[in-house]
Amino acid sequence: MENDKTNNTMQAFWVALGSLSSFALAIVSSAILSRYFNKVEYGTYKQILYVYGTLLVVFTAGMPKVFAYFLPRYNLEQGKAIVWKISRFLFLSGAGFSIFLFSFSGIIAGILKNKELEYGLKVFSPIPMLLLPSLGIEGIFSTYKKSLYIAIYNTLSRLLMLVFIVVPVIIFKGTYISAIYGWLAVSIITFIIAYFFKGIPFKGLKTVPTTLRYKEIFSYSLPIAVASLWGIAIKSADQFFVSRFFGAEVFAEFSNGFIEIPFVGMITGATSTVLMPIFSKMIHDNSNASEVVAVWKNALTKSAYIIYPIVIFCIFNGVNIVRILYSENYVGSTIYFQINMVLNFFNIIIFGPLLFALGDTRFYSRLHIWTAVLVWVLEYAVVLIFNSPVAVAIVSVSLAILKVFIALKYISAKINVRLIDLFPVKKGGLIIIHSSLCMVVVLLIARMFPGALMQIMVSLILYALFVVFSAKFFALDYLKFLNPILKRISKNVK
């Protein structure tokens, strides 16, 4: 059992590493392009990404999530047929996406009030046909316990994308159109690489026809797609109300502060990717509920060990973090930053994989629909009553937390366990108390040093040392949690 837990931790580690490299390369790309493009060009380029990201939910129809649900329920030979069946759909859907972008580029440009966007979308339009078939890599390799390939693929594809997009701009002084042509070229390469990677788990195997029909696939995937669309509605409500009712300056402070820590998304995303096929197989095999809960709580405990100390550090050092990121002019963003950090104590509870494994995608969809309705109604109400952007942020976070508890309540009833048994309350509480006490001591020392950057650096070093070496007094052991990962990495390197 311990080997399984360690293996799951390593699988999550490789997924997180792949996400980290993707995030880092994306940040580098944005940092370079924002310096070489003027504001109109860069804004148009970002609008193209926005249009692509928004419509992606519609044209993928939840298909990338399907791999981790169905593959654990079939043998490898049938799994091969399923992978290529779904990939064919993604290619055809991508072709439809490309045709849509080309045909409606003028209308989209009119909606976003940017005439230049029409030409940019036409140039960009072939790319979805090449990119959509590459989706689902995470679900395939996490199912077959080969998550190292996820890290390799994400790093390789993102690195190629960075080179092909940025080099034409830097060397040839190109415009955003040059960047898109580079993106088009690298998409062809990524398309080939993705199909090669998708075939790795099935190398040397003959394809056995599968009984899985598109009707079953869509029955599972479409509610996920609907939930994703409503998820976009949930996220856009905050920005809409703050932008419309409080003006550009307040919106700038809000958008800079009301952000998520990238590391939290990476860790929870990696955990979700690894757990989904595990839960799917356990439930398909009619495993005992206690076994499912044990795997679930083990994953949450490990996530809490990493995420909670980071969140505590960010809350206590919010002012200095904002100063370093955005300058003294945006200190007002701190309150939004700290409010949003509170959500991270709860969003480590990744209920999606367990709901998906149970086949309850319709409940997942309804949960997002009702949350979206409540967000828009209540945020409008607090704007009228309190006339405060801070109130909007509090409502947003409160409803996100409520959504987590509703999902947990549903899951506890579904698998017939107590709600409190689904979360390591005692361990999580100890981590929060311990981290907070360490942070208080550290801040007293760090304030002796001048400047926000110096204080953050001193705080980070002392905090890490205090947390690790004083943990035993709180019955916590970070080293016990980290050692298996370090040993496995060392073994893989050798």
Buried (B, 14 or more C-beta within 10 A) or exposed (E): EEEEBBBBBBBBBBBBBBBBBBBBBBEBBBEBBBEBBEEEBBBBBBBBEEBBEEBBBBBBBBBBBBBBBBBBBBEEBBBBBBBBBBBEBBBBBBBBBBBBBBEBBBEBBEEBEBEBBBBBBBBBBBBBBBBBBBBBBBBBBBBBBBBBBBBBBBBBBBBBBBBBBBBBBEEEEBBBBBBBBBBBBBBEBBBEBBBEBBBBBBEEEEBEEBEBEEEEBBEBBBBBBBBBBBBBBBEBBBBBBBBEBBEEEBBBBBBBBBBEBBBBBBBBBBBBBBBBBBBBBBBBEEBEBEEBBEBBBBBBBBBBBBBBBBBBBBBBBBBBBBBBEBEEEBBBBBBBBBBBBBBBBBBBBBBBBBBBBBBBBBBBBBBBBBBBEBBBEBBBEBBEEEEEBBBBBBBBBBBBBEBBEBBBEBBBEBBEBEEEBBBBEEBBEBBBEBBBBBBEEBBEEBEEBEEBEEBBEBBBEBBBEBBBEBBEEBEBEBEEBBEBBEEBBEEEEE
